[in-house]
């Protein structure tokens, strides 16, 4: 449970940080993402998810 809360908190900090420092970039990023196919988005999601799990396993929080 501690790992889950740590992960959720980390995501919130990460997302909030980038929204705070570069709010104008969000529409541009969304435009780029909207041009990707569903397969490409799925692959990106799986890669990011795997990286997150690896980081959590390495830190052994």
Rosetta blueprint (number, residue, H / E / L):
1 X L
2 X H
3 X H
4 X H
5 X H
6 X H
7 X H
8 X H
9 X H
10 X H
11 X H
12 X H
13 X H
14 X H
15 X H
16 X H
17 X H
18 X H
19 X H
20 X H
21 X H
22 X L
23 X L
24 X L
25 X H
26 X H
27 X H
28 X H
29 X H
30 X H
31 X H
32 X H
33 X H
34 X H
35 X L
36 X L
37 X L
38 X H
39 X H
40 X H
41 X H
42 X H
43 X H
44 X H
45 X H
46 X H
47 X H
48 X H
49 X H
50 X H
51 X H
52 X H
53 X H
54 X H
55 X H
56 X H
57 X H
58 X H
59 X H
60 X L
61 X L
